[in-house]
Amino acid sequence: VDGFLSYLCSKDGSIFNPACLPIYQDMTQPMNHYFINSSHNTYLVADQLCGQSSIEGYIRALKRGCRCVEVDVWDGPSGEPVVYHGHTLTSRILFKDVLATVAQYAFQTSDYPLILSLENHCTWEQQETMARYLTEILGEQLLSTTVNGMPLNQLPSPEQLRGKILLKGKKLTTLEEDIEEEENEELQPELEREQGSELEPGHEPEPESEPQEPSSRSKDKQEKVCQKWSSCLIPSPLYFPQIAKPILCPALSALVVYLKSVSFYSFTHSKEHYHFYEISSFSEAKAKNLIKEAGNEFVQHNAWQLSRVYPSGLRTDSSNYNPQELWIAGCQMVAMNMQTAGLAMDICDGLFRQNGGCGYVLKPDFLRDTQSSFHPHRPISPFQGKRLLVQVISGQQLPKVDDTKERSIVDPLVKVEIFGIRADTTWKETSYVENNGFNPYWGQTLCFHVLVPELAVLRFVVKDYNWRPRHGFIGQFTLPWTCMQQGYRHIHLLSRDGISLHPASIFVYICIREDLGQEKS
């Protein structure tokens, strides 16, 4: 009996499939085929208006497996770029200190590529300082050239970029021009050697009788370069301060390789004018509206390019949106205020708990197909729905909600929540057990019908019953549907901050069946 109980309480007896704990997914697909664990305003550890900026924000995010961190850079005193939330009262930290922290912690939790989402607000001079710091402090970790042998129609894979830091930001040139320049640089020494060997010592090369007409390719490149530089140099901030924007420094631009930031106008415009290595950012409101109005186009767009979504500027308290509402359209980088615990971060942590916690989760195949017919709000066949039965049996050693209260014994209930496409998002709960946190027994079965289980995340939350609308939080555990084990299982509870509440757990029976088309109950 003791051995059986030990098995039930072990990893093998957990609701989370132990086969999903290590890296088990294909990591050789293009980067845009993955959900990427992403942070918003990573430097903030409190609110968005008066909160403290700290390198601790980067340490925490990187330690929890985050693979995209944000760096807002502004001109600082004494020529030193600083990081803070612009036009607010948040404190400032040095850009070079942020880079030193990133260099130290970037690959402690995951060795898959880290993205620095650079919001550059600096003048030319401090941009040059930024470029120097990026090169000197990050060193070999910084990806500064393209990956050898990569076709010019898709992004490299996380596997190919292991141990590398990628810069996301504005860029003056295209990737094709960069590769052409790299090839010319490699060719130049060889040409010089060949030309030198043809000359005998003491002889000067004879001038050609007529100047050669440049090739059409050379002409095109010269024209492109002229256009790029003319657009950068005019208008001058010195003479037109009211309309001029900060000029992009070529040294900083050159460090952006695969993740060139571009403005979004429409899906048609992106398809006709943008490249696979260009990335657009969307506010949460804009992204949600696009999903509603053109969900299928958004899915196809995200099968080809990367998208980043960030919280509304109205979330000054650093609250979060539900990331699942953006993941269902294939948006890869859904940036979260990681300093704020709660439901949204539980969902985020739940998804990225799998695959070794490496920060990359492979999207379902219908979100990786550029010809996909999937619409997040109106899914149609061939999706085969599932029927989920959750028998909530008992609880073990549930902690008290508030030790300071005279009556601190809990009246626990269990709430099961499902987050996925809109039609699948729902919740049900048991009745409460009075005055028993040590070994409460429920013995109740909750039934769910889920149309697209590949996109479903389940959250089991134990609450202390209260006659008021809001019950007290005791503990929770969140996981993807695809990582859930059937049968008799223990669910080991976590705190609001994601810390283990061992030995607190609930005991359940999980059964998944084919849904034969019953109505949702």
N, C-alpha and C positions, 0 to 999 in steps of 0.2 A: 504494500500500500504506500509506504514512504517513497519508494522508487517511482511509482506512478504519479504521486503528487509532485515529486521533483520534476518529472518530465512535463507535466502540465504547466508548471511555473517557469520552465526553461524557455530558451529561444525557440526550440522546436515546437513548444506548445503555445507559442505566441500567435496572435492573430496576424502579425506581420510575417510574411513568408521569408525565412532566412536566406533563401536562394536569391532574394532581391537586395540583400544587404551589401554584398560586394559589387564591384563593377561587373554587370552582367549584360549590358546592352552593347550594340555595335557602335564603336566610337570612331568609325572611319568615314562617316557621312559628312557632307558639307555642314558648316557651323549653323546655318539657318534651319537645319532639320531638327534642332534641339531647343527645348525650353532651357533658358539660362538664368540661374539664380542671380538676381540683380538688385542693387541698392540705390535708393534715391537720397541725394544730399548726404552722402555717407559721413561727412565730417561733423554733422550735427548729432548731438546726443540728447537733445531735448526738443523744444518747439522751433518753428521756422522763423520767428520774429526776433526773439531776445535770447534764444538758447545759446549754449556754449558750443563752440567749434573745438574739436579735439581729435588728435590722432587716435584716441581710444575708439572712436567710431569706426575707423578703418580696421583696427585690430579685431574688434568684435565681429565685424562683417566677414572678414577673411577667415577667421577661425570657425565661423559657422558655415563655411563652404561657398560664400558669395563669389561669383566669377565676373561681376561687372560692378565697379565702384565709380562714383561720380566725384569729379574734382572741379569746383568753380574757382577760377583763378582771376585775380584782379591785381592792378598795380599796387605795390606796397611801398613803404618808405625805404630810402637808401637803396633803391634799385632792386629790392627783393620782392618778387611776386608773392602774394598772400592768397589763402583759401578761406572763403567765407560766403555766406548767403548775401549777395549784393543788395544794396539799398535797404538793409535791415540793421538791427542793433546786435546781431550775432557777433561773437568774438572772432578774431582772426588767428590763423596759424600759418606758418611759413610753408610755401610750396615745396621747398627742398626737404622739410621735415616730413611732409606727407609722402614724398617719394622714398625717403629712407625707410619709413615704416612699411610701405608697400614692398620694397625690395626685400625686407626682412621676413614678412609674413605671407607674401603672395602665394607660396606653394607649400605651406606647412600642412594645410588640410587637404588640398587637392593640387595635383601637378598639371591639371588641364588648364588651357589658356585663360589668362586674366585680362579683362578689358578695362582700360582706363577711359571713362567717358569724360572727355575734356570740354568744359565750358570756358572758352577763352575770351576774356574781356580786357586783355592787356594791350598796351602800346607796343610798337615795334621793338623798342629797346628791351623791354621786359620779356617779350616773346623770345628774343634771342637768348636771354638768360634761362627761360624755361627750357628751350631746346638743349642748351648746354647741360642743365641739370638732368634732364631726361636721359641724355646720352651717358653722362658721367656716373650718375647714381645707379641707374638701372643696368647699365653696361650690356652684357651679352643677353640678359633677360629680355631686353626690348627688341621686338621684331622691327627691323628697319629695312628689310628687303623682302621680296616675294619668295615664296617657297619654290624651290627648284622642281621643275617638271610638272608644275600645276597647269591644267588646261585653263584657258582664259574664258571659262563660262561657268565656273562655280567656285565657291569659297573653299579654302582648305578645311580639313576635318580637325576636331579636337585632338585626335591622335597625332596628326602631323604638327600641331602647334604646342605640343606638351612642353611645359617649362618656359613658355613665352608670354610676354606682356604685349598686348596690342593697344594701340592708341586709336580712339574714336574721336574724330574732330573734322574741322574744315580742311580743305585741301585745294591747292591751286591747280594741280595737273590731274590727268587721268592715270589709272593704273597702267594702261597701254603705253602711255608716254614714259612712265617710270621704267617699265621693262625695256623699252627701246633704249633709254638712256643707260640702263645697267649693261645691256648688250654692247653698246658703243664703248663704254668704259672698259669692259673686258677685252674688246677687240683692239683698242687703241695701242697698248704696249706691243701687241703682236704685229700690228701694221708698222709701227715705228721700227721694230727690229727688221722686218722684211725690207722696208724702204732703205734702211741704213746699210744693209748688206749688199744692196745693188750699187752703192757708190764706192768708187775707189778712193783711197786716202789721198787727200790733196785736191780732189776735184769738187767743184761746186755744182749743184744741179742747175741745168739750163732752164731759163724761164720759158714757159710755153708761149707760142706765137700769139695765141688769142686766149683771153680769159674764158674758162669753161662755164657754160650755162649750168646753174645748179639743177640737180634732179628734181622731179616733181615732188618726191617724198621729202627732200631737203627743204624745198620751198614751203610745203605744207607745215613742216615743223617750225620753220622760222616765223611763218605767219601766226601760228598758234602761240608761240613764245611771245611775240610782239603783242598779241591781243591780251594774253594773260598779264603781262607787265603793265600795259597801258591801263588795264582795268584796275590794277593795284595802285598805280601812281596817281590817278586822276579820279576824283578831285583831291587836292592836298588839304589835310586838316589845318595847315597853317593859314590857308586863304579861305577855306570854306568850313569853319568849325561847326556851323549849325547843321550841315548835311553829311559831313564825313563820318565814316565808320572806321574803327580800328583796322589798320592794314594788316594782312596776314603775312607773317614773316616766312620766307621760303625755307629757312632752316627748320622751323617748326612744322610747316606743311609737309616736308619731306619725310617726317617720322610717322605720318599717317599712311599706312599701306593699304589695308583691306577694308577699313571701316570709315569711308568718307561720308561725312554728314551732309545731307541735302534736304531742302525743304520739300514738303509734300503738297501737291496741287490736286491730283486726282490719280486714280488707278490707271486710267488710260495714258495720262502723261508719264507716269512712272514706267509703264510698259514700253512706251515709244522712245523715251529720252534717257532713262536711267540704266545703270549697269548693276550686275549682281553684287558688286562690292560696295554699293552705296546704301546708306541706311537713313531712314527718316524717323523722327521722334513725334509722338502724338500725346496730347493731353488726354487724361482719362475720358473726359466728356467727348472729345473729338473721336477717339477710338471707339467708344460705345455707340456713338451715332453712326459711324461707318459700318459697324457690325450690324446694326439695325437696318440701315438703308442698302448696304451692298456687302452683306456678309460673305457670300461666295467669292466675290472679287478680292476681299481682304484675305481669305484663306489662300487663294491662288497667289496673291502678292507675297504672302509670307512663306510660301513654298519656294520662292525664288530669291527674295531679299530678306534682310533682317529688319525688324521693327522694334522700336523701344517705346514704351508707354510710361508716363510719369504721373504722379498724383496731382490733383487740382491745386492751383495756387490758393484756393480758399481753405485748404487743410492746414491752416496755420498752427494747429495743435499737433501736427505730425501724425494725424490719424491716417488710416489706410483704406483703400478700396478692396473689393474682393478680386484677387488676381485671376480666379477661375473664369470670370466673365470676359477676360482678355485672352487667356490661354485657349479657350474653345475656338477662337478664330486663328490660332496658330501664332499669335504674337509671342516672340521669343523672350524679349527682355522686358518683363513687367517689373518696373522699379518700385521697391517697397521702402517705407520708412521703418527700417529694422529696429530702431530704438523703441518702437511702440508695440508692446505685446497685445495679444487679443486674437479674435477670430481670424482676421485676415492673415496674420503671421502664422497662426496654426495651420492654415491651408497651405501657405507657402512652404513652411517647414515640412508639412506632410508630404507634399509632392517630391521635394528634394531629399527626403530621408532615404530614398532608394538609390541604387546605382553607386554605392560607395560614398554617398554624400559628396560626390565630386562636383556638383553644381551644374551638371549637364544631364538632361533627361530627354531621350529620343521621343519625338512626337509620334503619334499614331500615323499609320501609312496614309490615311486620307487627308492629313494635314501636311504631307510632304509632296503631294502630287500637284504639279502646276495646272493640270486639267481637272482637278477635283470638282465634284458636283456638290460637295458638302456645304450646307448653310447652317451656321450655329443655332439659328432660331427656328429653322424649318428643315430638320434632317429627314431624309427619305431613305427608302431601302437602298442598299442591301443591309442596313443596320438591323441586327437581330437583338431585340430587347431581352433583358434578364429579369427574373423574379428573385428578390432577395428576402430571405426569412432570417430575422435576428431574434433568437430567443435569449432574452436577458435573464440569466439565472440568479446570480448572487454577486455580492461584493465582499471585499476583504480589507479590513483595517483602513477604512477611509479616514482621512485626517479631519480634525475639527476646522470649521471655517474661521471661527474667531474665539481664541482662547480667553479673551478678556471678558466675554459675556458670561453672566452667571449660569445661564442654561446654554451650554455649548455643544451638547450632543446633537448630531445632525439628523435630519429627516431626509435621507437621500432618495433621489430619483435619477433615472438614466434617460438622456435625450440622445437620439441618433439622428444626425444631420447628413444629408447628401448634397454635394455641390457639383454641378456639371452644366450641361445645357439647361436652358430655362425650364424645359418640360420635366427635367429630372431633379431639379433643385427643390428639396422638400425636407421635412423633419417630422419625427414622431417621438413620443416619450412614454415612459411607464408611469404608473402611479407612484406615490412616495411611500417609503417605509418609515414608520414613526419611531423616533428615538433609538436608532441603531446604526452606528457607523462601523461597528466591529465585524458583523457578519450578516448584513441585510439580505433578505431573499425576496426576489420579485416573481420569477417564474412566468414572465409575460413575453409574448411573441409579437414582434413588429414586422409588418410586411411592406415591401417596396417594389415598385415596377420601374426599371431603369432602361431607357431606350438606347443610350450610347454609353455603356459602362467604361469604355476606353478613356473617357474624359471625366469620369466620376471620381470625386474625393470624398471619403467618409470621415466624419468626426463624431467620436463617442465622447460625450461630456456628462460628468456626474455633478449634480447640483443639490444644494440644500433647499428643500421646499420652503417657500415663504408665501403667505397669503397675498403679499404684494406682487405686482406683475413680474418683478425681477427676482429670480431665485439666486441664492448665493453659490458662487463657483467653488467646486471642490477639486476637480481635476479633469483632464481631457487626454485623448490620443487621436491623432489624425493620420490617415494613410490613403494612398491611391487604391482604387478598386482592384487594379491589376496586381497589387501586392498582398491581397487579402487571402488568407487560408480558410478553407471550410472546416467544419467539424467543431468539436469542443475546444474552445480557445480562451486563454487569459488575455486581457487587455491591461497592460501595465500603464498606470496613469502618470501624466506629466503635469507640472504646475503651469500657471499662466505664462511663466517665462520659459517654458520648455524644459524645466529641470525635473529629474525623476523624483517621484513621490514614493519610491519603494519603501515598504512592501504593498502599498495600496494598489488594488486591481479590481477589475470586475470579470466575472466568468460568464461566457456566452456560448451559444451554439449557432454556427453560421451555416446556412444552406443556400446555394445558388442553383436556380433551375431556369430552363428555357421559358421565356414569356410567350405564351400562345395567343397573346392578343387581348388579355383581360383588360378591363377598364382599370385605370388607376384608382386606388382606394385611398 
